[in-house]
Amino acid sequence: MTYRAELSPEVIRQLAGIPEQARFALAETLSVIVADPHDPTTSEPTPDPRIRQAVFGGVGLVEYLIWDELLVVVAVDLVWGG
């Protein structure tokens, strides 16, 4: 089952400060994540078992919350090094 991706208000604010290319890279990464947000080949665990992180655009990192019961992933934080 495919999950739905959502962006937290914090991520929406963070997106204003990164280049358009990085926003597209984030969208591409989220499109992979929604297929299987727990996939260890596309993301890494964090200390919180409901939150994982994935690299996007080669120099960005997105942390996302997984709501399995709702089939939703919510991007909760971005780090952009570009």
KELORO-854666 format. One line per field, with one value per atom (N, C-alpha, C, O): residue in one letter; x, y, z; atom name; residue number from 1. Coordinates in nm, 3 decimals. Example, Ala and Ser with C-alpha at 12.3 -4.5 7.8 and 13.67 -1.06 7.14 Angstrom:
REM residues 2
type: (A_A_A_A_S_S_S_S)
east: (1.319_1.230_1.320_1.424_1.285_1.367_1.290_1.341)
north: (-0.569_-0.450_-0.330_-0.332_-0.225_-0.106_0.003_0.114)
up: (0.780_0.780_0.780_0.846_0.708_0.714_0.787_0.804)
atom: (N_CA_C_O_N_CA_C_O)
seq: (1_1_1_1_2_2_2_2)
//
This chain:
REM residues 82
type: (M_M_M_M_T_T_T_T_Y_Y_Y_Y_R_R_R_R_A_A_A_A_E_E_E_E_L_L_L_L_S_S_S_S_P_P_P_P_E_E_E_E_V_V_V_V_I_I_I_I_R_R_R_R_Q_Q_Q_Q_L_L_L_L_A_A_A_A_G_G_G_G_I_I_I_I_P_P_P_P_E_E_E_E_Q_Q_Q_Q_A_A_A_A_R_R_R_R_F_F_F_F_A_A_A_A_L_L_L_L_A_A_A_A_E_E_E_E_T_T_T_T_L_L_L_L_S_S_S_S_V_V_V_V_I_I_I_I_V_V_V_V_A_A_A_A_D_D_D_D_P_P_P_P_H_H_H_H_D_D_D_D_P_P_P_P_T_T_T_T_T_T_T_T_S_S_S_S_E_E_E_E_P_P_P_P_T_T_T_T_P_P_P_P_D_D_D_D_P_P_P_P_R_R_R_R_I_I_I_I_R_R_R_R_Q_Q_Q_Q_A_A_A_A_V_V_V_V_F_F_F_F_G_G_G_G_G_G_G_G_V_V_V_V_G_G_G_G_L_L_L_L_V_V_V_V_E_E_E_E_Y_Y_Y_Y_L_L_L_L_I_I_I_I_W_W_W_W_D_D_D_D_E_E_E_E_L_L_L_L_L_L_L_L_V_V_V_V_V_V_V_V_V_V_V_V_A_A_A_A_V_V_V_V_D_D_D_D_L_L_L_L_V_V_V_V_W_W_W_W_G_G_G_G_G_G_G_G)
east: (0.083_0.000_0.087_0.188_0.047_0.120_0.068_-0.052_0.163_0.130_0.110_0.148_0.051_0.036_0.143_0.166_0.207_0.308_0.246_0.167_0.282_0.240_0.362_0.462_0.352_0.460_0.412_0.302_0.494_0.459_0.473_0.540_0.411_0.428_0.576_0.617_0.655_0.798_0.869_0.950_0.840_0.902_0.858_0.939_0.734_0.688_0.768_0.805_0.793_0.875_1.018_1.078_1.072_1.210_1.225_1.330_1.124_1.131_1.150_1.207_1.105_1.120_1.267_1.301_1.353_1.494_1.585_1.707_1.530_1.618_1.586_1.475_1.683_1.663_1.555_1.522_1.501_1.397_1.443_1.364_1.567_1.622_1.613_1.583_1.639_1.631_1.486_1.460_1.393_1.251_1.208_1.134_1.255_1.223_1.286_1.223_1.410_1.477_1.401_1.388_1.352_1.273_1.146_1.110_1.079_0.957_0.987_0.909_1.097_1.135_1.160_1.116_1.232_1.261_1.133_1.116_1.044_0.917_0.834_0.762_0.844_0.769_0.821_0.745_0.949_1.004_0.965_0.928_0.972_0.941_0.798_0.774_0.702_0.563_0.534_0.435_0.619_0.601_0.627_0.560_0.726_0.758_0.843_0.966_0.780_0.854_0.951_1.037_0.938_1.027_1.145_1.228_1.154_1.255_1.396_1.430_1.478_1.613_1.708_1.817_1.668_1.755_1.733_1.813_1.625_1.597_1.595_1.587_1.604_1.600_1.670_1.698_1.698_1.768_1.679_1.600_1.692_1.616_1.675_1.788_1.595_1.639_1.611_1.553_1.650_1.618_1.468_1.430_1.384_1.239_1.195_1.213_1.139_1.104_1.000_0.987_0.925_0.826_0.883_0.816_1.009_1.071_1.192_1.275_1.198_1.312_1.367_1.305_1.483_1.544_1.596_1.634_1.595_1.641_1.716_1.684_1.815_1.892_1.813_1.749_1.819_1.760_1.854_1.922_1.857_1.939_2.088_2.163_2.132_2.275_2.329_2.430_2.267_2.317_2.208_2.233_2.089_1.979_1.937_1.962_1.872_1.822_1.680_1.656_1.589_1.452_1.423_1.452_1.366_1.316_1.165_1.099_1.111_0.967_0.908_0.970_0.788_0.710_0.621_0.557_0.616_0.534_0.411_0.422_0.295_0.168_0.114_0.036_0.156_0.113_-0.038_-0.098_-0.100_-0.245_-0.324_-0.438_-0.264_-0.331_-0.273_-0.325_-0.166_-0.093_-0.046_-0.066_0.016_0.065_0.209_0.244_0.291_0.423_0.423_0.377_0.476_0.480_0.624_0.694_0.670_0.804_0.802_0.723_0.889_0.885_1.005_1.000_1.114_1.232_1.320_1.329_1.386_1.481_1.614_1.620_1.719_1.852_1.906_1.909_1.947_1.996_2.136_2.159_2.231_2.369_2.419_2.540_2.330_2.370_2.383_2.416)
north: (-0.119_0.000_0.125_0.132_0.220_0.345_0.441_0.455_0.505_0.604_0.740_0.759_0.831_0.969_1.053_1.037_1.142_1.231_1.366_1.420_1.418_1.552_1.627_1.567_1.758_1.844_1.916_1.972_1.916_1.989_2.139_2.178_2.224_2.368_2.409_2.500_2.343_2.374_2.346_2.427_2.235_2.202_2.300_2.339_2.340_2.439_2.568_2.630_2.610_2.730_2.707_2.795_2.590_2.560_2.557_2.595_2.513_2.505_2.642_2.651_2.746_2.881_2.920_3.006_2.858_2.895_2.806_2.823_2.710_2.622_2.636_2.674_2.606_2.623_2.531_2.427_2.572_2.495_2.353_2.258_2.336_2.203_2.112_1.994_2.168_2.090_2.053_1.944_2.143_2.111_1.995_1.907_1.996_1.884_1.754_1.649_1.762_1.644_1.589_1.468_1.678_1.634_1.564_1.459_1.620_1.559_1.419_1.326_1.405_1.274_1.175_1.060_1.219_1.130_1.090_0.973_1.184_1.151_1.054_0.971_1.066_0.973_0.830_0.735_0.814_0.681_0.634_0.518_0.723_0.689_0.640_0.545_0.701_0.663_0.520_0.461_0.463_0.324_0.229_0.127_0.262_0.181_0.266_0.265_0.339_0.431_0.363_0.429_0.234_0.160_0.096_0.032_0.112_0.045_0.088_0.205_-0.007_0.028_0.065_0.115_0.043_0.081_0.226_0.281_0.288_0.427_0.524_0.645_0.471_0.559_0.494_0.374_0.576_0.530_0.552_0.646_0.466_0.487_0.602_0.644_0.651_0.750_0.689_0.581_0.756_0.702_0.681_0.594_0.760_0.744_0.645_0.674_0.531_0.431_0.476_0.413_0.582_0.631_0.734_0.775_0.775_0.875_0.814_0.748_0.836_0.791_0.912_1.019_0.896_1.004_0.951_0.835_1.039_1.002_1.119_1.235_1.087_1.188_1.227_1.144_1.356_1.402_1.502_1.579_1.499_1.593_1.582_1.673_1.474_1.455_1.526_1.482_1.635_1.709_1.753_1.834_1.700_1.733_1.612_1.498_1.637_1.530_1.567_1.678_1.474_1.494_1.390_1.272_1.437_1.347_1.341_1.443_1.220_1.205_1.111_1.012_1.144_1.068_0.971_1.010_0.847_0.746_0.717_0.680_0.736_0.699_0.579_0.594_0.460_0.339_0.322_0.279_0.357_0.337_0.426_0.394_0.537_0.628_0.621_0.684_0.542_0.535_0.674_0.715_0.746_0.881_0.893_0.839_0.963_1.005_1.158_1.221_1.215_1.361_1.404_1.368_1.482_1.540_1.641_1.736_1.622_1.707_1.800_1.898_1.771_1.857_1.836_1.725_1.944_1.939_1.998_2.090_1.940_1.999_2.004_1.903_2.123_2.140_2.196_2.303_2.126_2.169_2.226_2.249_2.251_2.296_2.444_2.496)
up: (0.000_0.000_0.000_0.069_-0.076_-0.083_0.025_0.046_0.091_0.193_0.124_0.008_0.196_0.148_0.218_0.338_0.146_0.204_0.237_0.160_0.353_0.395_0.446_0.484_0.445_0.495_0.619_0.621_0.724_0.845_0.817_0.722_0.899_0.883_0.889_0.817_0.973_0.982_0.849_0.805_0.787_0.659_0.551_0.467_0.552_0.454_0.469_0.370_0.593_0.615_0.567_0.505_0.595_0.555_0.402_0.350_0.333_0.186_0.122_0.013_0.187_0.131_0.118_0.037_0.196_0.195_0.115_0.120_0.042_-0.036_-0.184_-0.221_-0.270_-0.415_-0.472_-0.414_-0.585_-0.651_-0.681_-0.668_-0.721_-0.751_-0.627_-0.639_-0.511_-0.387_-0.355_-0.305_-0.384_-0.361_-0.450_-0.407_-0.576_-0.665_-0.615_-0.621_-0.567_-0.513_-0.391_-0.376_-0.307_-0.191_-0.239_-0.187_-0.337_-0.390_-0.446_-0.424_-0.517_-0.570_-0.458_-0.465_-0.355_-0.241_-0.170_-0.135_-0.148_-0.083_-0.168_-0.114_-0.301_-0.385_-0.372_-0.391_-0.341_-0.315_-0.175_-0.157_-0.079_0.061_0.076_0.150_0.008_0.027_-0.018_0.026_-0.102_-0.144_-0.027_-0.013_0.057_0.175_0.270_0.260_0.361_0.447_0.544_0.602_0.561_0.652_0.579_0.643_0.450_0.368_0.410_0.400_0.457_0.502_0.388_0.414_0.263_0.151_0.108_0.033_0.156_0.117_0.233_0.213_0.357_0.474_0.591_0.591_0.691_0.812_0.934_0.937_1.033_1.157_1.239_1.218_1.331_1.429_1.567_1.575_1.675_1.808_1.832_1.910_1.767_1.777_1.668_1.550_1.704_1.603_1.501_1.396_1.530_1.433_1.337_1.243_1.360_1.274_1.203_1.265_1.073_0.993_0.919_0.917_0.858_0.782_0.650_0.638_0.550_0.417_0.355_0.381_0.275_0.203_0.078_0.014_0.043_-0.083_-0.149_-0.081_-0.280_-0.356_-0.329_-0.364_-0.270_-0.244_-0.122_-0.066_-0.080_0.036_0.133_0.222_0.116_0.207_0.287_0.248_0.398_0.484_0.527_0.573_0.510_0.556_0.664_0.648_0.774_0.877_0.861_0.840_0.872_0.854_0.958_0.999_0.998_1.094_1.017_0.919_1.060_0.994_1.079_1.196_1.020_1.083_1.007_0.913_1.049_0.980_0.981_0.882_1.092_1.103_1.007_0.973_0.963_0.869_0.728_0.636_0.711_0.585_0.540_0.426_0.634_0.609_0.658_0.763_0.580_0.628_0.627_0.533_0.735_0.748_0.757_0.852_0.660_0.666_0.780_0.777_0.881_1.000_1.011_1.086_0.939_0.948_0.827_0.774_0.782_0.671_0.716_0.796_0.662_0.673_0.532_0.461_0.489_0.353_0.358_0.415_0.299_0.302_0.172_0.157_0.077_-0.056_-0.066_-0.172)
atom: (N_CA_C_O_N_CA_C_O_N_CA_C_O_N_CA_C_O_N_CA_C_O_N_CA_C_O_N_CA_C_O_N_CA_C_O_N_CA_C_O_N_CA_C_O_N_CA_C_O_N_CA_C_O_N_CA_C_O_N_CA_C_O_N_CA_C_O_N_CA_C_O_N_CA_C_O_N_CA_C_O_N_CA_C_O_N_CA_C_O_N_CA_C_O_N_CA_C_O_N_CA_C_O_N_CA_C_O_N_CA_C_O_N_CA_C_O_N_CA_C_O_N_CA_C_O_N_CA_C_O_N_CA_C_O_N_CA_C_O_N_CA_C_O_N_CA_C_O_N_CA_C_O_N_CA_C_O_N_CA_C_O_N_CA_C_O_N_CA_C_O_N_CA_C_O_N_CA_C_O_N_CA_C_O_N_CA_C_O_N_CA_C_O_N_CA_C_O_N_CA_C_O_N_CA_C_O_N_CA_C_O_N_CA_C_O_N_CA_C_O_N_CA_C_O_N_CA_C_O_N_CA_C_O_N_CA_C_O_N_CA_C_O_N_CA_C_O_N_CA_C_O_N_CA_C_O_N_CA_C_O_N_CA_C_O_N_CA_C_O_N_CA_C_O_N_CA_C_O_N_CA_C_O_N_CA_C_O_N_CA_C_O_N_CA_C_O_N_CA_C_O_N_CA_C_O_N_CA_C_O_N_CA_C_O_N_CA_C_O_N_CA_C_O_N_CA_C_O_N_CA_C_O_N_CA_C_O_N_CA_C_O_N_CA_C_O_N_CA_C_O_N_CA_C_O_N_CA_C_O_N_CA_C_O_N_CA_C_O)
seq: (1_1_1_1_2_2_2_2_3_3_3_3_4_4_4_4_5_5_5_5_6_6_6_6_7_7_7_7_8_8_8_8_9_9_9_9_10_10_10_10_11_11_11_11_12_12_12_12_13_13_13_13_14_14_14_14_15_15_15_15_16_16_16_16_17_17_17_17_18_18_18_18_19_19_19_19_20_20_20_20_21_21_21_21_22_22_22_22_23_23_23_23_24_24_24_24_25_25_25_25_26_26_26_26_27_27_27_27_28_28_28_28_29_29_29_29_30_30_30_30_31_31_31_31_32_32_32_32_33_33_33_33_34_34_34_34_35_35_35_35_36_36_36_36_37_37_37_37_38_38_38_38_39_39_39_39_40_40_40_40_41_41_41_41_42_42_42_42_43_43_43_43_44_44_44_44_45_45_45_45_46_46_46_46_47_47_47_47_48_48_48_48_49_49_49_49_50_50_50_50_51_51_51_51_52_52_52_52_53_53_53_53_54_54_54_54_55_55_55_55_56_56_56_56_57_57_57_57_58_58_58_58_59_59_59_59_60_60_60_60_61_61_61_61_62_62_62_62_63_63_63_63_64_64_64_64_65_65_65_65_66_66_66_66_67_67_67_67_68_68_68_68_69_69_69_69_70_70_70_70_71_71_71_71_72_72_72_72_73_73_73_73_74_74_74_74_75_75_75_75_76_76_76_76_77_77_77_77_78_78_78_78_79_79_79_79_80_80_80_80_81_81_81_81_82_82_82_82)
//
